[in-house]
């Protein structure tokens, strides 16, 4: 099986900083793979808040993560801070992708990349919903649905 390779979009829609906590460190003394998924979740929540949304309410619907891919590039240690850049792309009728780049604030080295595929979902009705146009317009102009 080939290694995962994530190509980042040329545009960045959001930047944030997230400190590496002691609970994010594994027995190898560096950032644990499962902890990075939690950091991805935190970065995504901050991304939504930046645009005036919550994960559970984007124009009346939520998102559900359909898949995630992570490409590790270097170790990260306790006491470092991750500089996180996020880009929204690959908009379809009911879903889109978020791309993440993680850079060590201490070393200025890119330490990981990630991509999550998010589907718009109505938890009350237990069904997939179309991307809210107002949300999509923030990132894609003109609106094109694949």
C-alpha positions as CSV (number, residue, x, y, z in Angstrom):
1,X,0.0,0.0,0.0
2,X,1.3,3.4,-0.9
3,X,1.9,6.0,1.7
4,X,-0.6,8.8,2.1
5,X,0.4,12.1,0.4
6,X,-1.8,15.2,1.0
7,X,-1.5,18.1,-1.5
8,X,-2.6,21.3,0.2
9,X,-4.7,23.9,-1.7
10,X,-2.9,27.2,-2.5
11,X,-5.4,29.2,-0.5
12,X,-5.7,29.4,3.3
13,X,-9.0,30.3,4.9
14,X,-8.0,30.3,8.6
15,X,-5.0,30.2,10.9
16,X,-4.7,29.4,14.6
17,X,-2.3,28.3,17.2
18,X,-2.8,25.2,19.4
19,X,-0.4,24.3,22.2
20,X,0.8,20.7,22.6
21,X,-0.4,19.5,26.0
22,X,1.4,16.9,28.2
23,X,-1.7,14.7,27.6
24,X,-0.9,14.8,23.8
25,X,2.4,13.0,24.3
26,X,2.8,9.3,23.8
27,X,5.3,6.7,25.2
28,X,7.8,7.7,22.5
29,X,8.0,11.2,24.0
30,X,6.4,13.0,21.1
31,X,2.9,14.0,19.9
32,X,0.6,10.9,19.7
33,X,-1.2,10.1,16.5
34,X,-4.6,10.0,18.3
35,X,-3.9,13.3,19.9
36,X,-3.4,14.9,16.5
37,X,-6.9,13.9,15.6
38,X,-8.1,15.7,18.7
39,X,-6.1,18.8,17.7
40,X,-7.7,18.6,14.2
41,X,-11.1,18.6,15.9
42,X,-10.2,21.7,18.0
43,X,-8.8,23.5,14.9
44,X,-12.0,22.7,13.0
45,X,-14.2,24.0,15.9
46,X,-12.1,27.3,15.9
47,X,-12.5,27.5,12.1
48,X,-16.3,27.3,12.3
49,X,-16.4,29.9,15.2
50,X,-14.2,32.2,13.1
51,X,-17.0,32.2,10.5
52,X,-19.8,32.6,13.0
53,X,-20.8,28.9,13.2
54,X,-20.7,26.0,15.6
55,X,-20.1,22.4,14.4
56,X,-23.6,21.6,15.4
57,X,-25.2,24.5,13.7
58,X,-24.1,25.7,10.3
59,X,-27.2,27.4,8.8
60,X,-29.3,24.9,10.7
61,X,-27.5,21.7,10.0
62,X,-24.4,19.9,11.4
63,X,-21.5,18.1,9.9
64,X,-20.3,14.6,10.4
65,X,-16.8,13.4,9.6
66,X,-16.8,10.7,6.9
67,X,-13.0,10.1,6.8
68,X,-9.7,11.5,7.9
69,X,-6.1,11.2,6.5
70,X,-3.0,12.3,8.3
71,X,0.5,12.6,6.9
72,X,3.2,12.9,9.6
73,X,6.4,14.7,8.6
74,X,8.3,15.3,11.9
75,X,8.1,14.9,15.6
76,X,6.5,17.4,17.9
77,X,7.2,17.7,21.6
78,X,5.6,18.9,24.8
79,X,5.8,22.7,25.2
80,X,5.7,23.4,21.5
81,X,2.8,25.2,19.8
82,X,1.3,24.1,16.5
83,X,0.6,26.8,13.9
84,X,-2.4,25.4,12.1
85,X,-3.6,26.6,8.6
86,X,-6.9,25.4,7.3
87,X,-8.3,25.5,3.7
88,X,-11.9,24.5,2.7
89,X,-12.1,22.9,-0.8
90,X,-13.6,20.1,-2.9
91,X,-17.2,21.2,-2.4
92,X,-19.8,18.7,-3.6
93,X,-23.6,18.7,-3.2
94,X,-23.6,17.4,0.4
95,X,-19.9,17.5,1.5
96,X,-16.5,19.2,1.4
97,X,-12.9,18.7,2.5
98,X,-10.9,20.6,5.1
99,X,-7.1,20.6,4.6
100,X,-4.8,21.2,7.5
101,X,-1.1,22.1,7.7
102,X,0.7,21.9,11.1
103,X,3.9,23.8,11.7
104,X,6.0,23.7,14.8
105,X,6.3,27.2,16.3
106,X,9.7,26.3,17.8
107,X,11.4,24.9,14.7
108,X,9.2,26.5,11.9
109,X,9.1,23.0,10.3
110,X,6.0,21.5,8.9
111,X,5.3,18.5,11.1
112,X,2.0,17.1,9.7
113,X,-0.7,17.5,7.1
114,X,-4.3,16.3,7.3
115,X,-7.5,16.2,5.4
116,X,-11.0,15.5,6.7
117,X,-14.1,14.9,4.6
118,X,-17.2,16.4,6.1
119,X,-20.8,15.6,5.2
120,X,-23.7,17.9,6.1
121,X,-26.0,16.0,8.4
122,X,-29.3,16.5,10.2
123,X,-28.9,14.6,13.5
124,X,-32.6,15.0,14.3
125,X,-33.8,13.5,11.1
126,X,-30.8,11.1,10.8
127,X,-30.2,12.1,7.1
128,X,-27.7,13.8,4.9
129,X,-28.4,17.4,3.9
130,X,-27.2,19.7,1.1
131,X,-24.4,22.1,1.9
132,X,-25.9,25.4,3.0
133,X,-25.3,27.9,0.2
134,X,-24.4,30.7,2.5
135,X,-21.6,28.6,4.0
136,X,-20.3,27.5,0.6
137,X,-20.3,31.1,-0.7
138,X,-17.7,32.0,2.0
139,X,-15.1,29.8,0.2
140,X,-16.3,29.3,-3.4
141,X,-17.3,31.9,-5.9
142,X,-19.3,31.5,-8.0
143,X,-21.2,28.6,-6.4
144,X,-20.6,25.4,-8.3
145,X,-21.9,22.1,-7.1
146,X,-20.2,19.0,-8.3
